[in-house]
Amino acid sequence: MALSSIVIILTAVTIVVTQSVNNAQFIKSQSIASKYSLQGMEVLRYTRNNDPATFFGYTGTFCMKPDNTLLSSGTTCGTPYNFSGTLLIREVVFSPSSPDCSNGTRATVNTYWSSSKCGSTNGYCHKSQLISCFSLPTVSGTSL
């Protein structure tokens, strides 16, 4: 009887510890993905401020590598890259003349990561997303 109680208690403790470790890893990956989504948006803001002709020439979906270069992807980015020890897929979607961004371009940065909760068909099922509207900078910089 005592041995059965000990086995049940150890099993319960093992389950709780395993779930805690999985949750900690998920939160770590989520934090890293959010960090790189924000970094991607900052790179876009920098490009808009310093090279508006290039920035406003973008349209469609691009993959953004860890070194912040954009690769044209057509529709989706499938290759994960190593971001601070975590494999992530980061994409940028440019929508010029978007109805919700008057006189500007809507830019969406999506950063995807994987966990044990993702199925085999969609290995990168979690997403951090940032959306911003960009307008043309003025000479004085007041409309940035």
VOLOVEX-599901 format. One record per residue: residue number from 1; residue in one letter; x, y, z of N, C-alpha, C in turn. Coordinates in Angstrom, 2 decimals, m for minus. Atoms other than C-alpha are relative to their C-alpha. Last residue first. Layout:
pos->NUM | code->a | nxx->X | nyy->Y | nzz->Z | caxx->X | cayy->Y | cazz->Z | cxx->X | cyy->Y | czz->Z
...
This chain:
pos->144 | code->l | nxx->m0.49 | nyy->1.36 | nzz->m0.14 | caxx->7.73 | cayy->59.97 | cazz->m38.91 | cxx->m0.90 | cyy->m0.75 | czz->0.95
pos->143 | code->s | nxx->1.06 | nyy->0.97 | nzz->0.26 | caxx->5.61 | cayy->63.00 | cazz->m39.77 | cxx->0.50 | cyy->m1.43 | czz->0.09
pos->142 | code->t | nxx->1.12 | nyy->m0.11 | nzz->m0.91 | caxx->7.82 | cayy->65.61 | cazz->m38.09 | cxx->m1.09 | cyy->m1.03 | czz->m0.24
pos->141 | code->g | nxx->0.15 | nyy->1.22 | nzz->m0.79 | caxx->11.03 | cayy->64.48 | cazz->m39.78 | cxx->m1.20 | cyy->0.02 | czz->0.91
pos->140 | code->s | nxx->m0.20 | nyy->m0.35 | nzz->m1.40 | caxx->11.84 | cayy->68.02 | cazz->m40.97 | cxx->m0.13 | cyy->m1.21 | czz->0.91
pos->139 | code->v | nxx->m1.36 | nyy->m0.53 | nzz->m0.17 | caxx->12.35 | cayy->66.79 | cazz->m44.52 | cxx->0.26 | cyy->0.31 | czz->1.45
pos->138 | code->t | nxx->m0.14 | nyy->m1.35 | nzz->0.53 | caxx->9.21 | cayy->64.69 | cazz->m44.32 | cxx->1.41 | cyy->0.47 | czz->0.25
pos->137 | code->p | nxx->m0.56 | nyy->m0.96 | nzz->m0.94 | caxx->9.18 | cayy->60.91 | cazz->m43.90 | cxx->0.07 | cyy->1.39 | czz->m0.67
pos->136 | code->l | nxx->m1.23 | nyy->m0.62 | nzz->0.48 | caxx->6.78 | cayy->59.01 | cazz->m46.14 | cxx->0.54 | cyy->0.98 | czz->1.03
pos->135 | code->s | nxx->0.25 | nyy->m1.05 | nzz->0.99 | caxx->4.24 | cayy->57.05 | cazz->m44.16 | cxx->1.34 | cyy->0.56 | czz->m0.44
pos->134 | code->f | nxx->m1.12 | nyy->m0.90 | nzz->0.27 | caxx->4.63 | cayy->53.72 | cazz->m42.38 | cxx->m0.42 | cyy->1.01 | czz->m1.06
pos->133 | code->c | nxx->0.23 | nyy->m0.77 | nzz->1.21 | caxx->1.79 | cayy->51.77 | cazz->m40.78 | cxx->1.14 | cyy->1.00 | czz->m0.15
pos->132 | code->s | nxx->m0.17 | nyy->m1.45 | nzz->m0.07 | caxx->2.77 | cayy->49.14 | cazz->m38.24 | cxx->m0.29 | cyy->0.62 | czz->m1.36
pos->131 | code->i | nxx->0.51 | nyy->m0.69 | nzz->1.19 | caxx->1.93 | cayy->45.53 | cazz->m37.48 | cxx->0.20 | cyy->1.50 | czz->0.21
pos->130 | code->l | nxx->0.06 | nyy->m1.44 | nzz->m0.17 | caxx->3.77 | cayy->43.23 | cazz->m35.06 | cxx->m0.44 | cyy->0.62 | czz->m1.31
pos->129 | code->q | nxx->0.31 | nyy->m0.86 | nzz->1.13 | caxx->3.21 | cayy->39.48 | cazz->m34.87 | cxx->m0.03 | cyy->1.47 | czz->0.43
pos->128 | code->s | nxx->m0.04 | nyy->m1.34 | nzz->m0.57 | caxx->4.63 | cayy->36.71 | cazz->m32.68 | cxx->m0.19 | cyy->0.95 | czz->m1.18
pos->127 | code->k | nxx->m0.35 | nyy->m1.21 | nzz->0.73 | caxx->3.56 | cayy->33.33 | cazz->m33.99 | cxx->0.00 | cyy->1.22 | czz->0.91
pos->126 | code->h | nxx->0.17 | nyy->m1.15 | nzz->m0.89 | caxx->3.33 | cayy->29.72 | cazz->m32.85 | cxx->0.51 | cyy->1.26 | czz->m0.70
pos->125 | code->c | nxx->1.41 | nyy->m0.36 | nzz->m0.15 | caxx->2.71 | cayy->26.84 | cazz->m35.29 | cxx->m0.24 | cyy->1.21 | czz->0.91
pos->124 | code->y | nxx->m0.19 | nyy->m1.32 | nzz->m0.60 | caxx->6.21 | cayy->26.28 | cazz->m36.66 | cxx->m1.39 | cyy->0.63 | czz->0.18
pos->123 | code->g | nxx->m1.06 | nyy->0.03 | nzz->m1.00 | caxx->6.13 | cayy->22.53 | cazz->m37.34 | cxx->0.22 | cyy->1.31 | czz->0.72
pos->122 | code->n | nxx->m0.31 | nyy->m1.41 | nzz->m0.17 | caxx->2.79 | cayy->22.66 | cazz->m39.14 | cxx->1.02 | cyy->0.13 | czz->1.13
pos->121 | code->t | nxx->0.31 | nyy->m0.70 | nzz->1.25 | caxx->2.24 | cayy->19.17 | cazz->m40.57 | cxx->0.33 | cyy->1.48 | czz->0.08
pos->120 | code->s | nxx->m1.01 | nyy->0.28 | nzz->1.01 | caxx->4.07 | cayy->17.38 | cazz->m37.73 | cxx->m0.27 | cyy->0.74 | czz->m1.31
pos->119 | code->g | nxx->0.12 | nyy->1.28 | nzz->0.68 | caxx->1.96 | cayy->19.00 | cazz->m35.05 | cxx->1.07 | cyy->m0.17 | czz->m1.07
pos->118 | code->c | nxx->0.26 | nyy->m0.10 | nzz->1.45 | caxx->3.04 | cayy->21.84 | cazz->m32.83 | cxx->m0.07 | cyy->m1.40 | czz->m0.60
pos->117 | code->k | nxx->1.45 | nyy->m0.08 | nzz->0.22 | caxx->2.67 | cayy->21.38 | cazz->m29.06 | cxx->m0.36 | cyy->0.10 | czz->m1.48
pos->116 | code->s | nxx->0.52 | nyy->1.36 | nzz->0.02 | caxx->6.29 | cayy->20.17 | cazz->m28.71 | cxx->m1.52 | cyy->m0.03 | czz->m0.24
pos->115 | code->s | nxx->m0.05 | nyy->0.62 | nzz->m1.33 | caxx->7.35 | cayy->23.64 | cazz->m29.69 | cxx->m0.55 | cyy->m1.41 | czz->m0.12
pos->114 | code->s | nxx->0.53 | nyy->1.34 | nzz->m0.16 | caxx->8.10 | cayy->25.61 | cazz->m32.84 | cxx->0.05 | cyy->m0.42 | czz->1.47
pos->113 | code->w | nxx->m0.86 | nyy->0.94 | nzz->m0.70 | caxx->8.62 | cayy->29.27 | cazz->m33.57 | cxx->m0.74 | cyy->m1.31 | czz->0.23
pos->112 | code->y | nxx->0.58 | nyy->1.28 | nzz->m0.35 | caxx->7.22 | cayy->31.83 | cazz->m35.98 | cxx->1.02 | cyy->m0.85 | czz->0.75
pos->111 | code->t | nxx->m1.09 | nyy->0.88 | nzz->m0.40 | caxx->8.10 | cayy->35.51 | cazz->m36.26 | cxx->m0.63 | cyy->m1.27 | czz->0.55
pos->110 | code->n | nxx->0.43 | nyy->1.24 | nzz->m0.64 | caxx->5.69 | cayy->37.67 | cazz->m38.22 | cxx->1.24 | cyy->m0.81 | czz->0.33
pos->109 | code->v | nxx->m1.12 | nyy->0.89 | nzz->m0.28 | caxx->6.54 | cayy->41.29 | cazz->m39.08 | cxx->m0.55 | cyy->m1.19 | czz->0.78
pos->108 | code->t | nxx->0.27 | nyy->1.00 | nzz->m1.03 | caxx->3.68 | cayy->43.17 | cazz->m40.73 | cxx->1.24 | cyy->m0.88 | czz->0.15
pos->107 | code->a | nxx->m1.04 | nyy->1.02 | nzz->m0.11 | caxx->4.26 | cayy->46.37 | cazz->m42.69 | cxx->m0.33 | cyy->m0.91 | czz->1.18
pos->106 | code->r | nxx->0.16 | nyy->0.84 | nzz->m1.19 | caxx->1.39 | cayy->48.56 | cazz->m43.85 | cxx->1.10 | cyy->m1.05 | czz->m0.04
pos->105 | code->t | nxx->m0.18 | nyy->1.43 | nzz->0.20 | caxx->2.48 | cayy->51.17 | cazz->m46.35 | cxx->m0.17 | cyy->m0.71 | czz->1.33
pos->104 | code->g | nxx->m1.21 | nyy->0.67 | nzz->m0.44 | caxx->1.32 | cayy->54.76 | cazz->m46.39 | cxx->0.02 | cyy->m1.47 | czz->m0.33
pos->103 | code->n | nxx->m1.23 | nyy->m0.65 | nzz->0.50 | caxx->m1.17 | cayy->57.40 | cazz->m47.36 | cxx->1.28 | cyy->m0.68 | czz->0.47
pos->102 | code->s | nxx->0.19 | nyy->m1.04 | nzz->1.01 | caxx->m3.98 | cayy->55.91 | cazz->m45.27 | cxx->1.33 | cyy->0.67 | czz->m0.33
pos->101 | code->c | nxx->m1.16 | nyy->m0.89 | nzz->m0.12 | caxx->m2.96 | cayy->52.75 | cazz->m43.47 | cxx->m0.12 | cyy->1.07 | czz->m1.08
pos->100 | code->d | nxx->m0.12 | nyy->m0.42 | nzz->m1.39 | caxx->m6.14 | cayy->50.69 | cazz->m42.82 | cxx->1.23 | cyy->0.87 | czz->0.27
pos->99 | code->p | nxx->1.11 | nyy->m0.86 | nzz->m0.42 | caxx->m7.01 | cayy->50.58 | cazz->m46.52 | cxx->0.11 | cyy->0.49 | czz->1.45
pos->98 | code->s | nxx->0.94 | nyy->0.79 | nzz->m0.79 | caxx->m3.53 | cayy->49.27 | cazz->m47.40 | cxx->m1.12 | cyy->0.91 | czz->0.50
pos->97 | code->s | nxx->1.37 | nyy->m0.50 | nzz->0.19 | caxx->m1.92 | cayy->51.43 | cazz->m50.08 | cxx->m1.03 | cyy->m0.86 | czz->0.72
pos->96 | code->p | nxx->0.16 | nyy->m1.40 | nzz->0.38 | caxx->1.26 | cayy->49.37 | cazz->m49.98 | cxx->m1.46 | cyy->0.35 | czz->m0.21
pos->95 | code->s | nxx->1.28 | nyy->m0.23 | nzz->0.66 | caxx->1.02 | cayy->46.05 | cazz->m48.11 | cxx->m0.13 | cyy->1.49 | czz->m0.33
pos->94 | code->f | nxx->0.23 | nyy->m1.40 | nzz->0.35 | caxx->4.46 | cayy->44.80 | cazz->m47.14 | cxx->m1.31 | cyy->0.11 | czz->m0.77
pos->93 | code->v | nxx->1.00 | nyy->m0.16 | nzz->1.04 | caxx->4.67 | cayy->41.42 | cazz->m45.38 | cxx->m0.24 | cyy->1.49 | czz->m0.20
pos->92 | code->v | nxx->0.53 | nyy->m1.36 | nzz->0.04 | caxx->7.82 | cayy->40.65 | cazz->m43.41 | cxx->m0.97 | cyy->0.07 | czz->m1.18
pos->91 | code->e | nxx->0.43 | nyy->m0.51 | nzz->1.29 | caxx->8.82 | cayy->37.13 | cazz->m42.44 | cxx->m0.56 | cyy->1.41 | czz->0.16
pos->90 | code->r | nxx->0.45 | nyy->m1.39 | nzz->m0.09 | caxx->10.78 | cayy->35.62 | cazz->m39.59 | cxx->m0.33 | cyy->0.49 | czz->m1.40
pos->89 | code->i | nxx->0.28 | nyy->m0.46 | nzz->1.36 | caxx->11.11 | cayy->31.85 | cazz->m39.19 | cxx->m0.55 | cyy->1.42 | czz->0.15
pos->88 | code->l | nxx->1.17 | nyy->m0.83 | nzz->0.25 | caxx->12.75 | cayy->30.87 | cazz->m35.92 | cxx->m0.15 | cyy->0.23 | czz->m1.49
pos->87 | code->l | nxx->0.36 | nyy->0.00 | nzz->1.42 | caxx->15.21 | cayy->28.28 | cazz->m34.66 | cxx->m1.33 | cyy->0.73 | czz->m0.17
pos->86 | code->t | nxx->1.36 | nyy->0.47 | nzz->0.22 | caxx->16.43 | cayy->29.27 | cazz->m31.21 | cxx->m0.31 | cyy->0.08 | czz->m1.49
pos->85 | code->g | nxx->0.14 | nyy->1.38 | nzz->m0.43 | caxx->20.12 | cayy->29.54 | cazz->m30.29 | cxx->m1.40 | cyy->m0.58 | czz->m0.15
pos->84 | code->s | nxx->m0.41 | nyy->0.15 | nzz->m1.41 | caxx->20.22 | cayy->33.33 | cazz->m30.44 | cxx->m0.25 | cyy->m1.42 | czz->0.52
pos->83 | code->f | nxx->0.03 | nyy->m1.30 | nzz->m0.65 | caxx->18.30 | cayy->33.38 | cazz->m33.73 | cxx->0.32 | cyy->m0.24 | czz->1.47
pos->82 | code->n | nxx->m0.40 | nyy->m0.01 | nzz->m1.40 | caxx->19.16 | cayy->30.30 | cazz->m35.81 | cxx->0.06 | cyy->1.44 | czz->0.51
pos->81 | code->y | nxx->m1.37 | nyy->m0.46 | nzz->m0.25 | caxx->17.22 | cayy->30.36 | cazz->m39.06 | cxx->0.26 | cyy->0.02 | czz->1.49
pos->80 | code->p | nxx->m0.29 | nyy->m0.62 | nzz->m1.29 | caxx->14.11 | cayy->28.42 | cazz->m40.09 | cxx->1.48 | cyy->0.37 | czz->0.11
pos->79 | code->t | nxx->m1.28 | nyy->0.39 | nzz->m0.58 | caxx->13.52 | cayy->27.89 | cazz->m43.81 | cxx->0.20 | cyy->0.69 | czz->1.34
pos->78 | code->g | nxx->0.00 | nyy->1.34 | nzz->m0.58 | caxx->9.87 | cayy->27.94 | cazz->m44.87 | cxx->1.28 | cyy->m0.40 | czz->0.70
pos->77 | code->c | nxx->m1.39 | nyy->0.28 | nzz->m0.37 | caxx->9.10 | cayy->31.55 | cazz->m45.65 | cxx->0.01 | cyy->m1.35 | czz->0.70
pos->76 | code->t | nxx->m0.31 | nyy->0.47 | nzz->m1.36 | caxx->5.82 | cayy->31.98 | cazz->m47.46 | cxx->1.49 | cyy->m0.18 | czz->0.19
pos->75 | code->t | nxx->1.16 | nyy->0.12 | nzz->m0.88 | caxx->4.25 | cayy->33.80 | cazz->m50.41 | cxx->0.35 | cyy->m0.40 | czz->1.42
pos->74 | code->g | nxx->1.23 | nyy->0.24 | nzz->0.74 | caxx->6.77 | cayy->35.07 | cazz->m52.93 | cxx->m1.20 | cyy->m0.06 | czz->0.92
pos->73 | code->s | nxx->0.48 | nyy->1.37 | nzz->m0.17 | caxx->9.86 | cayy->34.59 | cazz->m50.80 | cxx->m1.25 | cyy->m0.29 | czz->m0.82
pos->72 | code->s | nxx->1.33 | nyy->0.12 | nzz->0.59 | caxx->12.00 | cayy->37.63 | cazz->m51.56 | cxx->m0.45 | cyy->m1.45 | czz->0.09
pos->71 | code->l | nxx->m0.02 | nyy->0.90 | nzz->1.14 | caxx->14.91 | cayy->37.64 | cazz->m49.14 | cxx->m1.41 | cyy->m0.12 | czz->m0.54
pos->70 | code->l | nxx->1.29 | nyy->0.49 | nzz->0.49 | caxx->15.33 | cayy->40.56 | cazz->m46.78 | cxx->0.21 | cyy->m0.87 | czz->m1.23
pos->69 | code->t | nxx->0.18 | nyy->m0.15 | nzz->1.44 | caxx->18.56 | cayy->41.10 | cazz->m44.88 | cxx->m1.34 | cyy->m0.63 | czz->m0.39
pos->68 | code->n | nxx->1.02 | nyy->m1.00 | nzz->0.38 | caxx->18.22 | cayy->41.52 | cazz->m41.12 | cxx->m0.09 | cyy->0.27 | czz->m1.50
pos->67 | code->d | nxx->m0.79 | nyy->m1.21 | nzz->0.26 | caxx->21.43 | cayy->39.58 | cazz->m40.22 | cxx->m0.87 | cyy->1.13 | czz->m0.54
pos->66 | code->p | nxx->m0.52 | nyy->m0.56 | nzz->m1.25 | caxx->19.12 | cayy->36.98 | cazz->m38.60 | cxx->0.85 | cyy->1.25 | czz->m0.20
pos->65 | code->k | nxx->m1.02 | nyy->0.84 | nzz->m0.62 | caxx->17.34 | cayy->36.54 | cazz->m41.95 | cxx->0.49 | cyy->0.63 | czz->1.31
pos->64 | code->m | nxx->m1.04 | nyy->m0.83 | nzz->m0.59 | caxx->14.13 | cayy->38.30 | cazz->m42.91 | cxx->0.95 | cyy->m0.91 | czz->0.78
pos->63 | code->c | nxx->m0.59 | nyy->0.65 | nzz->m1.17 | caxx->11.92 | cayy->36.41 | cazz->m45.36 | cxx->1.09 | cyy->0.93 | czz->0.53
pos->62 | code->f | nxx->m1.45 | nyy->0.20 | nzz->m0.01 | caxx->9.90 | cayy->38.63 | cazz->m47.68 | cxx->0.39 | cyy->m0.76 | czz->1.26
pos->61 | code->t | nxx->m0.57 | nyy->0.67 | nzz->m1.15 | caxx->6.21 | cayy->38.83 | cazz->m48.55 | cxx->1.48 | cyy->m0.25 | czz->m0.18
pos->60 | code->g | nxx->0.08 | nyy->1.45 | nzz->m0.14 | caxx->4.58 | cayy->41.30 | cazz->m50.93 | cxx->0.70 | cyy->m0.50 | czz->1.25
pos->59 | code->t | nxx->1.38 | nyy->0.45 | nzz->m0.02 | caxx->5.57 | cayy->44.82 | cazz->m51.89 | cxx->0.00 | cyy->m1.52 | czz->0.07
pos->58 | code->y | nxx->0.30 | nyy->1.37 | nzz->m0.40 | caxx->8.80 | cayy->46.70 | cazz->m51.35 | cxx->m1.51 | cyy->m0.26 | czz->m0.08
pos->57 | code->g | nxx->0.02 | nyy->0.85 | nzz->1.18 | caxx->9.37 | cayy->49.89 | cazz->m53.35 | cxx->m0.33 | cyy->m1.45 | czz->0.32
pos->56 | code->f | nxx->1.33 | nyy->m0.09 | nzz->0.61 | caxx->8.36 | cayy->52.04 | cazz->m50.38 | cxx->m0.08 | cyy->m0.73 | czz->m1.33
pos->55 | code->f | nxx->1.06 | nyy->0.48 | nzz->m0.89 | caxx->11.41 | cayy->50.83 | cazz->m48.46 | cxx->m1.36 | cyy->0.00 | czz->m0.68
pos->54 | code->t | nxx->m0.06 | nyy->1.46 | nzz->m0.09 | caxx->13.86 | cayy->51.22 | cazz->m51.34 | cxx->m1.16 | cyy->m0.53 | czz->0.83
pos->53 | code->a | nxx->0.28 | nyy->0.51 | nzz->1.34 | caxx->12.81 | cayy->54.80 | cazz->m52.11 | cxx->0.01 | cyy->m1.53 | czz->m0.01
pos->52 | code->p | nxx->1.44 | nyy->0.14 | nzz->0.25 | caxx->12.57 | cayy->55.58 | cazz->m48.38 | cxx->m0.31 | cyy->m0.56 | czz->m1.38
pos->51 | code->d | nxx->0.09 | nyy->0.36 | nzz->1.41 | caxx->16.26 | cayy->54.84 | cazz->m47.78 | cxx->m1.46 | cyy->m0.20 | czz->m0.38
pos->50 | code->n | nxx->m1.26 | nyy->m0.24 | nzz->0.68 | caxx->17.30 | cayy->56.33 | cazz->m44.44 | cxx->0.00 | cyy->m0.32 | czz->m1.49
pos->49 | code->n | nxx->m0.56 | nyy->m1.32 | nzz->m0.30 | caxx->14.01 | cayy->56.77 | cazz->m42.56 | cxx->1.22 | cyy->0.33 | czz->m0.85
pos->48 | code->r | nxx->0.93 | nyy->m1.04 | nzz->0.45 | caxx->12.19 | cayy->53.84 | cazz->m44.20 | cxx->0.61 | cyy->1.39 | czz->0.20
pos->47 | code->t | nxx->m0.05 | nyy->m0.01 | nzz->1.47 | caxx->15.23 | cayy->51.59 | cazz->m43.75 | cxx->m0.92 | cyy->1.09 | czz->m0.55
pos->46 | code->y | nxx->m1.29 | nyy->m0.57 | nzz->0.39 | caxx->15.50 | cayy->52.52 | cazz->m40.05 | cxx->0.10 | cyy->0.12 | czz->m1.53
pos->45 | code->r | nxx->0.08 | nyy->m1.43 | nzz->m0.31 | caxx->11.79 | cayy->51.87 | cazz->m39.51 | cxx->1.29 | cyy->0.71 | czz->m0.42
pos->44 | code->l | nxx->0.87 | nyy->m0.60 | nzz->1.01 | caxx->12.09 | cayy->48.52 | cazz->m41.28 | cxx->m0.10 | cyy->1.51 | czz->0.22
pos->43 | code->v | nxx->m0.76 | nyy->m0.01 | nzz->1.24 | caxx->15.07 | cayy->47.59 | cazz->m39.10 | cxx->m0.82 | cyy->0.64 | czz->m1.12
pos->42 | code->e | nxx->m0.98 | nyy->m1.08 | nzz->m0.12 | caxx->13.08 | cayy->48.61 | cazz->m36.02 | cxx->0.87 | cyy->0.11 | czz->m1.25
pos->41 | code->m | nxx->0.73 | nyy->m1.25 | nzz->0.19 | caxx->10.20 | cayy->46.37 | cazz->m37.13 | cxx->0.95 | cyy->1.20 | czz->0.10
pos->40 | code->g | nxx->0.36 | nyy->m0.10 | nzz->1.42 | caxx->12.57 | cayy->43.44 | cazz->m37.52 | cxx->m0.73 | cyy->1.29 | czz->m0.29
pos->39 | code->q | nxx->m1.22 | nyy->m0.37 | nzz->0.72 | caxx->14.01 | cayy->44.07 | cazz->m34.05 | cxx->m0.28 | cyy->0.16 | czz->m1.49
pos->38 | code->l | nxx->m0.26 | nyy->m1.41 | nzz->m0.28 | caxx->10.49 | cayy->44.04 | cazz->m32.61 | cxx->1.25 | cyy->0.49 | czz->m0.72
pos->37 | code->s | nxx->1.05 | nyy->m0.73 | nzz->0.73 | caxx->9.74 | cayy->40.72 | cazz->m34.29 | cxx->0.21 | cyy->1.50 | czz->0.18
pos->36 | code->y | nxx->m0.41 | nyy->m0.09 | nzz->1.40 | caxx->13.13 | cayy->39.48 | cazz->m33.06 | cxx->m1.09 | cyy->0.59 | czz->m0.90
pos->35 | code->k | nxx->m1.19 | nyy->m0.86 | nzz->0.12 | caxx->12.33 | cayy->40.31 | cazz->m29.44 | cxx->0.39 | cyy->0.17 | czz->m1.46
pos->34 | code->s | nxx->0.47 | nyy->m1.38 | nzz->m0.14 | caxx->8.85 | cayy->38.80 | cazz->m29.71 | cxx->1.15 | cyy->0.99 | czz->m0.17
pos->33 | code->a | nxx->0.74 | nyy->m0.34 | nzz->1.22 | caxx->10.34 | cayy->35.56 | cazz->m31.04 | cxx->m0.51 | cyy->1.44 | czz->0.05
pos->32 | code->i | nxx->m0.99 | nyy->m0.19 | nzz->1.06 | caxx->12.89 | cayy->35.49 | cazz->m28.20 | cxx->m0.69 | cyy->0.39 | czz->m1.31
pos->31 | code->s | nxx->m0.72 | nyy->m1.24 | nzz->m0.29 | caxx->10.15 | cayy->35.99 | cazz->m25.60 | cxx->1.02 | cyy->0.32 | czz->m1.09
pos->30 | code->q | nxx->0.93 | nyy->m1.09 | nzz->0.27 | caxx->7.97 | cayy->33.29 | cazz->m27.14 | cxx->0.68 | cyy->1.35 | czz->0.21
pos->29 | code->s | nxx->0.11 | nyy->m0.11 | nzz->1.46 | caxx->10.92 | cayy->30.88 | cazz->m27.20 | cxx->m0.92 | cyy->1.14 | czz->m0.39
pos->28 | code->k | nxx->m1.30 | nyy->m0.47 | nzz->0.50 | caxx->11.62 | cayy->31.54 | cazz->m23.50 | cxx->m0.06 | cyy->0.20 | czz->m1.52
pos->27 | code->i | nxx->m0.08 | nyy->m1.42 | nzz->m0.34 | caxx->7.92 | cayy->31.22 | cazz->m22.63 | cxx->1.32 | cyy->0.59 | czz->m0.49
pos->26 | code->f | nxx->0.95 | nyy->m0.72 | nzz->0.85 | caxx->7.72 | cayy->27.88 | cazz->m24.45 | cxx->0.09 | cyy->1.50 | czz->0.23
pos->25 | code->q | nxx->m0.59 | nyy->m0.03 | nzz->1.34 | caxx->10.88 | cayy->26.60 | cazz->m22.76 | cxx->m0.90 | cyy->0.77 | czz->m0.96
pos->24 | code->a | nxx->m1.13 | nyy->m0.93 | nzz->m0.05 | caxx->9.48 | cayy->27.56 | cazz->m19.34 | cxx->0.66 | cyy->0.12 | czz->m1.37
pos->23 | code->n | nxx->0.53 | nyy->m1.36 | nzz->m0.05 | caxx->6.18 | cayy->25.87 | cazz->m20.16 | cxx->1.11 | cyy->1.03 | czz->0.03
pos->22 | code->n | nxx->0.57 | nyy->m0.31 | nzz->1.32 | caxx->7.93 | cayy->22.65 | cazz->m21.21 | cxx->m0.54 | cyy->1.42 | czz->m0.05
pos->21 | code->v | nxx->m1.13 | nyy->m0.16 | nzz->0.92 | caxx->10.03 | cayy->22.66 | cazz->m18.02 | cxx->m0.50 | cyy->0.36 | czz->m1.40
pos->20 | code->s | nxx->m0.66 | nyy->m1.27 | nzz->m0.35 | caxx->6.95 | cayy->23.23 | cazz->m15.87 | cxx->1.17 | cyy->0.28 | czz->m0.94
pos->19 | code->q | nxx->0.83 | nyy->m1.08 | nzz->0.52 | caxx->5.05 | cayy->20.46 | cazz->m17.67 | cxx->0.63 | cyy->1.36 | czz->0.29
pos->18 | code->t | nxx->m0.08 | nyy->0.04 | nzz->1.46 | caxx->7.90 | cayy->18.01 | cazz->m17.02 | cxx->m0.82 | cyy->1.13 | czz->m0.63
pos->17 | code->v | nxx->m1.33 | nyy->m0.52 | nzz->0.37 | caxx->8.11 | cayy->19.03 | cazz->m13.35 | cxx->0.14 | cyy->0.05 | czz->m1.52
pos->16 | code->v | nxx->m0.02 | nyy->m1.44 | nzz->m0.29 | caxx->4.35 | cayy->18.56 | cazz->m12.85 | cxx->1.33 | cyy->0.61 | czz->m0.42
pos->15 | code->i | nxx->0.88 | nyy->m0.67 | nzz->0.97 | caxx->4.35 | cayy->15.16 | cazz->m14.58 | cxx->0.05 | cyy->1.51 | czz->0.20
pos->14 | code->t | nxx->m0.67 | nyy->0.05 | nzz->1.31 | caxx->7.34 | cayy->13.96 | cazz->m12.55 | cxx->m0.82 | cyy->0.72 | czz->m1.06
pos->13 | code->v | nxx->m1.09 | nyy->m0.98 | nzz->m0.05 | caxx->5.70 | cayy->15.09 | cazz->m9.30 | cxx->0.73 | cyy->0.06 | czz->m1.34
pos->12 | code->a | nxx->0.61 | nyy->m1.34 | nzz->0.04 | caxx->2.51 | cayy->13.19 | cazz->m10.17 | cxx->1.08 | cyy->1.08 | czz->0.01
pos->11 | code->t | nxx->0.53 | nyy->m0.21 | nzz->1.35 | caxx->4.47 | cayy->10.04 | cazz->m11.00 | cxx->m0.60 | cyy->1.40 | czz->m0.13
pos->10 | code->l | nxx->m1.15 | nyy->m0.25 | nzz->0.89 | caxx->6.46 | cayy->10.31 | cazz->m7.78 | cxx->m0.45 | cyy->0.25 | czz->m1.44
pos->9 | code->i | nxx->m0.53 | nyy->m1.33 | nzz->m0.32 | caxx->3.23 | cayy->10.66 | cazz->m5.76 | cxx->1.17 | cyy->0.34 | czz->m0.92
pos->8 | code->i | nxx->0.97 | nyy->m0.98 | nzz->0.48 | caxx->1.61 | cayy->7.66 | cazz->m7.47 | cxx->0.51 | cyy->1.41 | czz->0.24
pos->7 | code->v | nxx->m0.04 | nyy->0.01 | nzz->1.46 | caxx->4.73 | cayy->5.52 | cazz->m6.98 | cxx->m0.96 | cyy->1.04 | czz->m0.57
pos->6 | code->i | nxx->m1.26 | nyy->m0.65 | nzz->0.39 | caxx->4.95 | cayy->6.51 | cazz->m3.28 | cxx->0.09 | cyy->0.07 | czz->m1.52
pos->5 | code->s | nxx->0.14 | nyy->m1.43 | nzz->m0.27 | caxx->1.29 | cayy->5.66 | cazz->m2.70 | cxx->1.24 | cyy->0.76 | czz->m0.46
pos->4 | code->s | nxx->0.91 | nyy->m0.53 | nzz->1.01 | caxx->1.72 | cayy->2.26 | cazz->m4.35 | cxx->m0.17 | cyy->1.50 | czz->0.16
pos->3 | code->l | nxx->m0.75 | nyy->m0.06 | nzz->1.25 | caxx->4.76 | cayy->1.53 | cazz->m2.14 | cxx->m0.87 | cyy->0.56 | czz->m1.14
pos->2 | code->a | nxx->m0.90 | nyy->m1.15 | nzz->m0.10 | caxx->2.78 | cayy->2.43 | cazz->0.98 | cxx->0.79 | cyy->0.16 | czz->m1.30
pos->1 | code->m | nxx->0.83 | nyy->m1.19 | nzz->0.00 | caxx->0.00 | cayy->0.00 | cazz->0.00 | cxx->0.87 | cyy->1.26 | czz->0.00
